[in-house]
Amino acid sequence: MEMFLQLANDGLWLILVLSLLPLLASLVVGLVVSLFQALTQIQEQTLTFVPKIIATILVIMITAGWMMETLREFATRAFDLMLKVSVMR
């Protein structure tokens, strides 16, 4: 039972780490665009949307290999744990 709790905890941390980079990119781009809007007094709400999407997609494309490798390692550990538990019974 403790092994499954540790696996669930690791899974939640993995979700947090994998989503952190795209969210940070979106946050930084949104902050820069908002600062630009405040300085130029442009009050267009849709202006922040496209740069945020582009930044998020770029970060995902750049880190996709690392993300997939990390997910693969986690999935391998999860399946190995399931196999271990089924053999023990």
N, CA, C and O atoms as CSV, one atom per row, in Angstrom:
chain,resi,resn,atom,element,x,y,z
A,1,MET,N,N,0.820,-1.191,0.000
A,1,MET,CA,C,0.000,0.000,0.000
A,1,MET,C,C,0.867,1.259,0.000
A,1,MET,O,O,0.560,2.237,-0.681
A,2,GLU,N,N,1.952,1.221,0.771
A,2,GLU,CA,C,2.835,2.386,0.840
A,2,GLU,C,C,3.490,2.666,-0.511
A,2,GLU,O,O,3.742,3.820,-0.860
A,3,MET,N,N,3.763,1.597,-1.270
A,3,MET,CA,C,4.374,1.777,-2.585
A,3,MET,C,C,3.435,2.524,-3.519
A,3,MET,O,O,3.874,3.368,-4.301
A,4,PHE,N,N,2.135,2.215,-3.442
A,4,PHE,CA,C,1.168,2.891,-4.299
A,4,PHE,C,C,0.997,4.354,-3.906
A,4,PHE,O,O,0.823,5.217,-4.767
A,5,LEU,N,N,1.047,4.628,-2.614
A,5,LEU,CA,C,0.968,6.018,-2.168
A,5,LEU,C,C,2.181,6.811,-2.647
A,5,LEU,O,O,2.053,7.964,-3.058
A,6,GLN,N,N,3.348,6.194,-2.592
A,6,GLN,CA,C,4.557,6.858,-3.087
A,6,GLN,C,C,4.462,7.088,-4.591
A,6,GLN,O,O,4.874,8.136,-5.086
A,7,LEU,N,N,3.922,6.117,-5.317
A,7,LEU,CA,C,3.754,6.258,-6.760
A,7,LEU,C,C,2.770,7.379,-7.080
A,7,LEU,O,O,3.003,8.163,-8.000
A,8,ALA,N,N,1.673,7.462,-6.330
A,8,ALA,CA,C,0.702,8.537,-6.537
A,8,ALA,C,C,1.330,9.893,-6.228
A,8,ALA,O,O,1.110,10.863,-6.952
A,9,ASN,N,N,2.104,9.955,-5.160
A,9,ASN,CA,C,2.795,11.197,-4.814
A,9,ASN,C,C,3.770,11.599,-5.918
A,9,ASN,O,O,3.825,12.765,-6.309
A,10,ASP,N,N,4.532,10.641,-6.415
A,10,ASP,CA,C,5.468,10.922,-7.507
A,10,ASP,C,C,4.729,11.381,-8.761
A,10,ASP,O,O,5.205,12.258,-9.482
A,11,GLY,N,N,3.567,10.786,-9.019
A,11,GLY,CA,C,2.772,11.183,-10.175
A,11,GLY,C,C,2.281,12.618,-10.075
A,11,GLY,O,O,2.288,13.353,-11.063
A,12,LEU,N,N,1.859,13.012,-8.892
A,12,LEU,CA,C,1.412,14.393,-8.701
A,12,LEU,C,C,2.570,15.377,-8.860
A,12,LEU,O,O,2.405,16.442,-9.456
A,13,TRP,N,N,3.743,15.020,-8.325
A,13,TRP,CA,C,4.908,15.882,-8.502
A,13,TRP,C,C,5.310,15.960,-9.973
A,13,TRP,O,O,5.730,17.014,-10.452
A,14,LEU,N,N,5.180,14.849,-10.682
A,14,LEU,CA,C,5.516,14.825,-12.102
A,14,LEU,C,C,4.597,15.757,-12.891
A,14,LEU,O,O,5.055,16.494,-13.764
A,15,ILE,N,N,3.307,15.721,-12.582
A,15,ILE,CA,C,2.358,16.620,-13.238
A,15,ILE,C,C,2.739,18.071,-12.973
A,15,ILE,O,O,2.707,18.904,-13.878
A,16,LEU,N,N,3.095,18.364,-11.741
A,16,LEU,CA,C,3.486,19.728,-11.380
A,16,LEU,C,C,4.724,20.172,-12.152
A,16,LEU,O,O,4.756,21.275,-12.697
A,17,VAL,N,N,5.733,19.324,-12.200
A,17,VAL,CA,C,6.987,19.687,-12.868
A,17,VAL,C,C,6.784,19.834,-14.371
A,17,VAL,O,O,7.306,20.771,-14.974
A,18,LEU,N,N,6.033,18.921,-14.984
A,18,LEU,CA,C,5.847,18.974,-16.432
A,18,LEU,C,C,4.997,20.160,-16.865
A,18,LEU,O,O,5.193,20.691,-17.958
A,19,SER,N,N,4.070,20.577,-16.037
A,19,SER,CA,C,3.225,21.714,-16.412
A,19,SER,C,C,3.850,23.050,-16.038
A,19,SER,O,O,3.371,24.099,-16.470
A,20,LEU,N,N,4.906,23.027,-15.245
A,20,LEU,CA,C,5.506,24.267,-14.762
A,20,LEU,C,C,6.141,25.094,-15.884
A,20,LEU,O,O,5.938,26.307,-15.933
A,21,LEU,N,N,6.895,24.473,-16.776
A,21,LEU,CA,C,7.591,25.228,-17.822
A,21,LEU,C,C,6.634,25.945,-18.780
A,21,LEU,O,O,6.817,27.138,-19.020
A,22,PRO,N,N,5.620,25.268,-19.339
A,22,PRO,CA,C,4.685,26.001,-20.196
A,22,PRO,C,C,3.920,27.096,-19.449
A,22,PRO,O,O,3.659,28.163,-20.005
A,23,LEU,N,N,3.567,26.832,-18.201
A,23,LEU,CA,C,2.857,27.852,-17.431
A,23,LEU,C,C,3.744,29.061,-17.147
A,23,LEU,O,O,3.286,30.201,-17.223
A,24,LEU,N,N,5.005,28.816,-16.821
A,24,LEU,CA,C,5.926,29.933,-16.589
A,24,LEU,C,C,6.143,30.752,-17.858
A,24,LEU,O,O,6.205,31.980,-17.801
A,25,ALA,N,N,6.257,30.084,-18.994
A,25,ALA,CA,C,6.422,30.803,-20.257
A,25,ALA,C,C,5.207,31.676,-20.536
A,25,ALA,O,O,5.345,32.832,-20.936
A,26,SER,N,N,4.030,31.128,-20.325
A,26,SER,CA,C,2.802,31.891,-20.528
A,26,SER,C,C,2.716,33.066,-19.560
A,26,SER,O,O,2.283,34.156,-19.935
A,27,LEU,N,N,3.126,32.844,-18.327
A,27,LEU,CA,C,3.109,33.904,-17.320
A,27,LEU,C,C,4.051,35.045,-17.690
A,27,LEU,O,O,3.677,36.215,-17.607
A,28,VAL,N,N,5.266,34.707,-18.095
A,28,VAL,CA,C,6.251,35.737,-18.439
A,28,VAL,C,C,5.801,36.527,-19.665
A,28,VAL,O,O,5.888,37.755,-19.679
A,29,VAL,N,N,5.320,35.828,-20.694
A,29,VAL,CA,C,4.863,36.518,-21.899
A,29,VAL,C,C,3.653,37.395,-21.580
A,29,VAL,O,O,3.566,38.524,-22.062
A,30,GLY,N,N,2.735,36.896,-20.786
A,30,GLY,CA,C,1.572,37.699,-20.395
A,30,GLY,C,C,1.974,38.940,-19.626
A,30,GLY,O,O,1.401,40.011,-19.823
A,31,LEU,N,N,2.958,38.801,-18.748
A,31,LEU,CA,C,3.440,39.946,-17.977
A,31,LEU,C,C,4.090,40.990,-18.881
A,31,LEU,O,O,3.851,42.188,-18.728
A,32,VAL,N,N,4.912,40.532,-19.821
A,32,VAL,CA,C,5.581,41.459,-20.742
A,32,VAL,C,C,4.560,42.171,-21.622
A,32,VAL,O,O,4.651,43.384,-21.813
A,33,VAL,N,N,3.598,41.440,-22.156
A,33,VAL,CA,C,2.581,42.053,-23.011
A,33,VAL,C,C,1.716,43.016,-22.202
A,33,VAL,O,O,1.362,44.087,-22.694
A,34,SER,N,N,1.378,42.655,-20.990
A,34,SER,CA,C,0.582,43.552,-20.142
A,34,SER,C,C,1.352,44.825,-19.814
A,34,SER,O,O,0.780,45.915,-19.797
A,35,LEU,N,N,2.642,44.688,-19.556
A,35,LEU,CA,C,3.473,45.862,-19.305
A,35,LEU,C,C,3.519,46.749,-20.545
A,35,LEU,O,O,3.418,47.972,-20.444
A,36,PHE,N,N,3.671,46.131,-21.707
A,36,PHE,CA,C,3.657,46.877,-22.967
A,36,PHE,C,C,2.326,47.597,-23.150
A,36,PHE,O,O,2.298,48.757,-23.560
A,37,GLN,N,N,1.227,46.917,-22.848
A,37,GLN,CA,C,-0.090,47.539,-22.974
A,37,GLN,C,C,-0.242,48.714,-22.013
A,37,GLN,O,O,-0.812,49.744,-22.374
A,38,ALA,N,N,0.256,48.566,-20.813
A,38,ALA,CA,C,0.143,49.650,-19.833
A,38,ALA,C,C,0.983,50.856,-20.247
A,38,ALA,O,O,0.568,52.001,-20.073
A,39,LEU,N,N,2.165,50.588,-20.795
A,39,LEU,CA,C,3.034,51.694,-21.197
A,39,LEU,C,C,2.504,52.427,-22.420
A,39,LEU,O,O,2.666,53.642,-22.528
A,40,THR,N,N,1.878,51.712,-23.337
A,40,THR,CA,C,1.372,52.335,-24.561
A,40,THR,C,C,-0.107,52.670,-24.473
A,40,THR,O,O,-0.667,53.222,-25.420
A,41,GLN,N,N,-0.737,52.357,-23.384
A,41,GLN,CA,C,-2.164,52.594,-23.139
A,41,GLN,C,C,-3.052,51.908,-24.178
A,41,GLN,O,O,-4.127,52.403,-24.515
A,42,ILE,N,N,-2.591,50.774,-24.674
A,42,ILE,CA,C,-3.419,49.942,-25.550
A,42,ILE,C,C,-4.210,49.008,-24.648
A,42,ILE,O,O,-3.623,48.260,-23.867
A,43,GLN,N,N,-5.521,49.041,-24.744
A,43,GLN,CA,C,-6.356,48.227,-23.860
A,43,GLN,C,C,-7.122,47.159,-24.648
A,43,GLN,O,O,-8.336,47.021,-24.504
A,44,GLU,N,N,-6.410,46.421,-25.466
A,44,GLU,CA,C,-7.020,45.342,-26.244
A,44,GLU,C,C,-6.859,44.033,-25.484
A,44,GLU,O,O,-5.736,43.597,-25.230
A,45,GLN,N,N,-7.963,43.409,-25.122
A,45,GLN,CA,C,-7.922,42.195,-24.306
A,45,GLN,C,C,-7.370,40.991,-25.060
A,45,GLN,O,O,-6.761,40.108,-24.456
A,46,THR,N,N,-7.577,40.949,-26.362
A,46,THR,CA,C,-7.150,39.777,-27.130
A,46,THR,C,C,-5.676,39.827,-27.510
A,46,THR,O,O,-5.156,38.856,-28.061
A,47,LEU,N,N,-5.000,40.920,-27.234
A,47,LEU,CA,C,-3.599,41.069,-27.625
A,47,LEU,C,C,-2.683,40.096,-26.887
A,47,LEU,O,O,-1.655,39.692,-27.430
A,48,THR,N,N,-3.032,39.718,-25.676
A,48,THR,CA,C,-2.165,38.814,-24.908
A,48,THR,C,C,-2.344,37.354,-25.298
A,48,THR,O,O,-1.480,36.528,-25.004
A,49,PHE,N,N,-3.444,37.026,-25.949
A,49,PHE,CA,C,-3.767,35.626,-26.214
A,49,PHE,C,C,-2.777,34.957,-27.166
A,49,PHE,O,O,-2.235,33.899,-26.848
A,50,VAL,N,N,-2.540,35.553,-28.313
A,50,VAL,CA,C,-1.696,34.926,-29.339
A,50,VAL,C,C,-0.247,34.756,-28.870
A,50,VAL,O,O,0.303,33.669,-29.047
A,51,PRO,N,N,0.399,35.766,-28.283
A,51,PRO,CA,C,1.777,35.534,-27.810
A,51,PRO,C,C,1.872,34.456,-26.732
A,51,PRO,O,O,2.843,33.701,-26.695
A,52,LYS,N,N,0.875,34.382,-25.860
A,52,LYS,CA,C,0.896,33.341,-24.824
A,52,LYS,C,C,0.811,31.954,-25.446
A,52,LYS,O,O,1.549,31.048,-25.058
A,53,ILE,N,N,-0.079,31.791,-26.402
A,53,ILE,CA,C,-0.235,30.491,-27.073
A,53,ILE,C,C,1.050,30.114,-27.803
A,53,ILE,O,O,1.497,28.970,-27.728
A,54,ILE,N,N,1.641,31.072,-28.508
A,54,ILE,CA,C,2.874,30.797,-29.242
A,54,ILE,C,C,4.001,30.409,-28.283
A,54,ILE,O,O,4.735,29.455,-28.541
A,55,ALA,N,N,4.137,31.141,-27.188
A,55,ALA,CA,C,5.189,30.828,-26.211
A,55,ALA,C,C,4.973,29.452,-25.597
A,55,ALA,O,O,5.926,28.692,-25.424
A,56,THR,N,N,3.734,29.130,-25.268
A,56,THR,CA,C,3.433,27.827,-24.675
A,56,THR,C,C,3.747,26.696,-25.651
A,56,THR,O,O,4.341,25.688,-25.268
A,57,ILE,N,N,3.351,26.864,-26.899
A,57,ILE,CA,C,3.619,25.834,-27.910
A,57,ILE,C,C,5.124,25.674,-28.133
A,57,ILE,O,O,5.615,24.552,-28.256
A,58,LEU,N,N,5.855,26.784,-28.184
A,58,LEU,CA,C,7.310,26.705,-28.366
A,58,LEU,C,C,7.988,25.980,-27.209
A,58,LEU,O,O,8.868,25.147,-27.423
A,59,VAL,N,N,7.581,26.294,-25.992
A,59,VAL,CA,C,8.182,25.626,-24.831
A,59,VAL,C,C,7.867,24.135,-24.857
A,59,VAL,O,O,8.734,23.313,-24.561
A,60,ILE,N,N,6.646,23.784,-25.205
A,60,ILE,CA,C,6.284,22.362,-25.278
A,60,ILE,C,C,7.088,21.663,-26.371
A,60,ILE,O,O,7.543,20.535,-26.182
A,61,MET,N,N,7.265,22.329,-27.518
A,61,MET,CA,C,8.045,21.722,-28.595
A,61,MET,C,C,9.508,21.541,-28.194
A,61,MET,O,O,10.121,20.525,-28.523
A,62,ILE,N,N,10.063,22.514,-27.492
A,62,ILE,CA,C,11.472,22.439,-27.089
A,62,ILE,C,C,11.687,21.364,-26.033
A,62,ILE,O,O,12.687,20.647,-26.072
A,63,THR,N,N,10.765,21.248,-25.098
A,63,THR,CA,C,10.942,20.310,-23.978
A,63,THR,C,C,10.199,18.991,-24.175
A,63,THR,O,O,10.124,18.187,-23.246
A,64,ALA,N,N,9.655,18.754,-25.355
A,64,ALA,CA,C,8.851,17.548,-25.574
A,64,ALA,C,C,9.656,16.266,-25.358
A,64,ALA,O,O,9.144,15.310,-24.776
A,65,GLY,N,N,10.886,16.236,-25.810
A,65,GLY,CA,C,11.708,15.035,-25.636
A,65,GLY,C,C,11.933,14.706,-24.171
A,65,GLY,O,O,11.787,13.559,-23.749
A,66,TRP,N,N,12.288,15.726,-23.401
A,66,TRP,CA,C,12.503,15.532,-21.965
A,66,TRP,C,C,11.202,15.128,-21.274
A,66,TRP,O,O,11.202,14.253,-20.409
A,67,MET,N,N,10.097,15.765,-21.655
A,67,MET,CA,C,8.804,15.430,-21.041
A,67,MET,C,C,8.419,13.983,-21.328
A,67,MET,O,O,7.973,13.265,-20.434
A,68,MET,N,N,8.591,13.561,-22.566
A,68,MET,CA,C,8.219,12.194,-22.928
A,68,MET,C,C,9.116,11.175,-22.231
A,68,MET,O,O,8.642,10.126,-21.796
A,69,GLU,N,N,10.399,11.476,-22.125
A,69,GLU,CA,C,11.318,10.564,-21.440
A,69,GLU,C,C,10.952,10.447,-19.961
A,69,GLU,O,O,10.977,9.352,-19.400
A,70,THR,N,N,10.615,11.561,-19.337
A,70,THR,CA,C,10.222,11.554,-17.930
A,70,THR,C,C,8.930,10.767,-17.735
A,70,THR,O,O,8.815,9.982,-16.793
A,71,LEU,N,N,7.964,10.973,-18.618
A,71,LEU,CA,C,6.706,10.223,-18.537
A,71,LEU,C,C,6.927,8.735,-18.771
A,71,LEU,O,O,6.300,7.898,-18.122
A,72,ARG,N,N,7.828,8.408,-19.709
A,72,ARG,CA,C,8.112,7.001,-19.981
A,72,ARG,C,C,8.732,6.324,-18.760
A,72,ARG,O,O,8.372,5.197,-18.419
A,73,GLU,N,N,9.658,7.012,-18.109
A,73,GLU,CA,C,10.279,6.453,-16.905
A,73,GLU,C,C,9.248,6.235,-15.799
A,73,GLU,O,O,9.275,5.215,-15.111
A,74,PHE,N,N,8.346,7.192,-15.633
A,74,PHE,CA,C,7.312,7.055,-14.608
A,74,PHE,C,C,6.371,5.895,-14.940
A,74,PHE,O,O,6.013,5.111,-14.061
A,75,ALA,N,N,5.974,5.792,-16.205
A,75,ALA,CA,C,5.080,4.707,-16.605
A,75,ALA,C,C,5.753,3.351,-16.419
A,75,ALA,O,O,5.110,2.392,-15.992
A,76,THR,N,N,7.032,3.268,-16.736
A,76,THR,CA,C,7.771,2.019,-16.537
A,76,THR,C,C,7.792,1.632,-15.071
A,76,THR,O,O,7.576,0.470,-14.727
A,77,ARG,N,N,8.053,2.612,-14.197
A,77,ARG,CA,C,8.038,2.337,-12.756
A,77,ARG,C,C,6.659,1.881,-12.291
A,77,ARG,O,O,6.544,0.963,-11.479
A,78,ALA,N,N,5.612,2.526,-12.810
A,78,ALA,CA,C,4.251,2.168,-12.404
A,78,ALA,C,C,3.910,0.746,-12.844
A,78,ALA,O,O,3.344,-0.025,-12.069
A,79,PHE,N,N,4.251,0.398,-14.077
A,79,PHE,CA,C,3.946,-0.947,-14.557
A,79,PHE,C,C,4.791,-2.001,-13.853
A,79,PHE,O,O,4.312,-3.102,-13.582
A,80,ASP,N,N,6.033,-1.674,-13.558
A,80,ASP,CA,C,6.871,-2.608,-12.792
A,80,ASP,C,C,6.295,-2.852,-11.404
A,80,ASP,O,O,6.308,-3.980,-10.911
A,81,LEU,N,N,5.792,-1.802,-10.780
A,81,LEU,CA,C,5.175,-1.945,-9.461
A,81,LEU,C,C,3.923,-2.815,-9.535
A,81,LEU,O,O,3.693,-3.654,-8.664
A,82,MET,N,N,3.117,-2.616,-10.574
A,82,MET,CA,C,1.919,-3.446,-10.738
A,82,MET,C,C,2.292,-4.909,-10.940
A,82,MET,O,O,1.645,-5.806,-10.399
A,83,LEU,N,N,3.335,-5.139,-11.718
A,83,LEU,CA,C,3.789,-6.509,-11.952
A,83,LEU,C,C,4.299,-7.136,-10.662
A,83,LEU,O,O,4.020,-8.301,-10.382
A,84,LYS,N,N,5.050,-6.364,-9.873
A,84,LYS,CA,C,5.565,-6.854,-8.598
A,84,LYS,C,C,4.433,-7.237,-7.653
A,84,LYS,O,O,4.492,-8.275,-6.995
A,85,VAL,N,N,3.410,-6.403,-7.588
A,85,VAL,CA,C,2.283,-6.664,-6.688
A,85,VAL,C,C,1.504,-7.887,-7.150
A,85,VAL,O,O,1.057,-8.684,-6.325
A,86,SER,N,N,1.337,-8.044,-8.459
A,86,SER,CA,C,0.582,-9.201,-8.947
A,86,SER,C,C,1.345,-10.505,-8.724
A,86,SER,O,O,0.728,-11.549,-8.513
A,87,VAL,N,N,2.674,-10.463,-8.767
A,87,VAL,CA,C,3.477,-11.661,-8.526
A,87,VAL,C,C,3.458,-12.029,-7.045
A,87,VAL,O,O,3.494,-13.210,-6.701
A,88,MET,N,N,3.402,-11.025,-6.167
A,88,MET,CA,C,3.409,-11.279,-4.727
A,88,MET,C,C,2.131,-11.975,-4.259
A,88,MET,O,O,2.147,-12.654,-3.233
A,89,ARG,N,N,1.048,-11.822,-4.976
A,89,ARG,CA,C,-0.229,-12.415,-4.539
A,89,ARG,C,C,-0.389,-13.805,-4.997
A,89,ARG,O,O,-1.406,-14.436,-4.710
